[in-house]
């Protein structure tokens, strides 16, 4: 699997206050980003809502922000404005939004689906959570109580367009090498 790379001219760290002002978002709330269509059952929006409701029992200034079907520049702006991305999908392959969030230095709380674990492994501020709303709320709270952006040093090179391009070229080189060897045999 070679995941799509992230366009670092769009998905990059930006000032949170500026992004919130431009989007008309409350500057004082703790914002949780749900970056998928809530009507898609596989994304399990009701689970995200349940977890956020449990979290609101502890932190009253929490709000979930939903963004989907928006231009990439707008999505990047929401990623700059929010404090954490939540992913509670039933299944995933290699979700682009997680890589985009990392490129924006946005912490991620996600279920262990697809390649999420390998993407966020070792990144301080990201959490792999369980499917229980209470556990998701606990992990969101841990991230939101220390609302630091991710460190540039922690962001893996594997999210870049360059990395993906090099991987694709490597596959083509291997295929070409095998094809040439086959002709010589």
C-alpha positions in Angstrom: 0.0 0.0 0.0 1.4 3.4 -1.0 -0.8 6.1 0.5 -1.3 9.5 -1.1 1.1 12.1 -0.1 0.1 15.4 1.4 0.4 18.7 -0.4 2.6 20.6 2.0 1.8 23.9 0.3 -1.8 23.5 1.6 -1.5 21.4 4.7 1.0 23.1 7.0 0.9 24.7 10.4 -1.0 28.0 10.6 -1.8 30.3 13.5 -4.9 28.9 15.3 -6.3 32.3 16.3 -6.1 33.6 12.7 -7.8 30.4 11.3 -10.6 30.7 13.9 -11.2 34.3 13.2 -11.4 33.7 9.5 -13.8 30.8 9.9 -15.9 32.6 12.6 -15.1 30.0 15.2 -15.1 30.7 19.0 -11.6 31.6 20.0 -12.1 30.2 23.5 -13.6 26.7 22.8 -11.8 23.4 22.7 -12.6 22.3 19.1 -12.7 18.7 18.0 -12.7 18.2 14.3 -14.8 15.5 12.6 -13.6 15.7 8.9 -16.1 13.3 7.3 -19.7 13.3 6.1 -21.6 12.3 9.2 -24.2 10.5 7.1 -21.7 7.9 6.1 -22.4 5.0 8.5 -18.8 3.7 8.3 -17.5 7.0 9.8 -19.7 6.3 12.9 -20.6 9.9 13.6 -23.0 8.9 16.5 -20.0 7.3 18.3 -18.1 10.6 18.0 -21.1 12.5 19.3 -21.5 10.1 22.2 -17.8 10.5 23.1 -18.0 14.3 22.9 -21.1 14.4 25.0 -19.3 12.3 27.7 -16.4 14.7 27.5 -18.7 17.7 27.9 -19.6 16.4 31.3 -16.0 17.1 32.3 -15.0 20.0 30.0 -17.9 22.4 29.3 -16.0 24.4 26.7 -15.8 21.5 24.1 -17.4 21.6 20.7 -17.3 19.3 17.7 -16.8 20.9 14.3 -17.8 19.0 11.2 -16.3 19.7 7.8 -16.6 17.8 4.6 -17.0 18.4 0.9 -15.0 21.5 1.2 -12.0 22.7 -0.9 -8.6 21.4 0.5 -7.6 24.9 1.5 -10.7 25.2 3.7 -10.1 21.8 5.3 -6.5 22.9 6.1 -7.9 26.0 7.7 -10.2 24.0 9.9 -7.3 21.8 10.8 -5.4 24.9 11.9 -8.4 26.1 13.9 -9.2 23.0 15.8 -7.4 21.3 18.7 -7.8 17.6 17.8 -9.0 15.4 15.0 -11.3 12.5 15.9 -11.5 9.4 13.8 -13.9 6.6 15.0 -14.5 4.8 11.7 -15.5 1.2 11.6 -12.9 0.6 8.9 -10.3 2.5 7.0 -7.5 1.9 4.6 -5.1 4.8 4.8 -7.2 7.9 5.7 -5.9 11.0 4.1 -7.4 13.3 6.7 -5.1 11.8 9.4 -2.0 12.6 7.3 -3.4 16.1 6.5 -3.9 16.7 10.2 -0.4 15.6 11.0 1.0 17.9 8.3 -1.0 20.8 10.0 0.5 19.6 13.4 -3.0 18.8 14.6 -3.2 16.0 17.2 -5.2 12.9 16.4 -7.4 10.6 18.5 -8.3 7.6 16.4 -9.4 4.0 16.6 -6.9 1.4 15.5 -8.2 0.9 12.0 -6.3 0.8 8.7 -2.7 2.0 8.9 -3.5 4.6 11.7 -1.3 2.9 14.3 1.8 2.9 12.0 1.2 6.5 11.0 0.8 8.0 14.5 3.2 5.7 16.3 5.5 7.6 18.6 3.9 11.0 18.0 3.4 12.7 21.4 -0.1 14.2 21.3 -1.7 11.4 19.2 -3.7 8.7 20.8 -5.0 5.3 19.6 -8.2 4.7 21.5 -10.9 2.0 21.9 -14.4 1.8 20.7 -16.1 2.8 23.9 -17.4 6.4 24.1 -15.9 6.8 27.6 -12.4 5.7 26.5 -12.6 8.0 23.5 -13.6 10.9 25.8 -10.7 10.0 28.1 -8.2 10.2 25.2 -9.7 13.4 23.9 -9.5 14.9 27.4 -5.8 14.0 27.7 -5.1 15.8 24.4 -7.3 18.8 25.1 -6.0 19.4 28.7 -2.5 20.0 27.1 -3.5 21.6 23.8 -0.1 21.7 22.2 0.3 21.4 18.5 2.4 18.4 17.3 6.2 18.9 17.0 7.6 19.2 13.5 10.2 16.6 14.5 7.5 14.0 15.3 5.8 14.2 11.9 6.9 11.3 9.7 8.3 11.8 6.3 5.9 9.0 5.1 3.1 11.6 4.8 4.8 13.6 2.1 4.1 13.6 -1.6 7.9 13.1 -2.1 7.8 9.9 -0.1 4.8 8.5 -2.0 6.4 9.4 -5.3 9.7 7.7 -4.4 7.7 4.6 -3.3 5.8 4.5 -6.6 9.0 5.0 -8.6 10.6 2.2 -6.7 7.8 -0.2 -7.6 8.2 0.8 -11.3 12.0 0.3 -11.1 11.6 -3.1 -9.6 9.0 -4.1 -12.3 11.3 -2.8 -15.0 14.3 -4.7 -13.5 12.3 -7.9 -13.4 11.1 -7.4 -16.9 14.6 -6.9 -18.2 15.9 -9.9 -16.3 13.1 -12.0 -17.8 14.0 -10.9 -21.3 17.7 -11.9 -20.7 16.8 -15.3 -19.3 
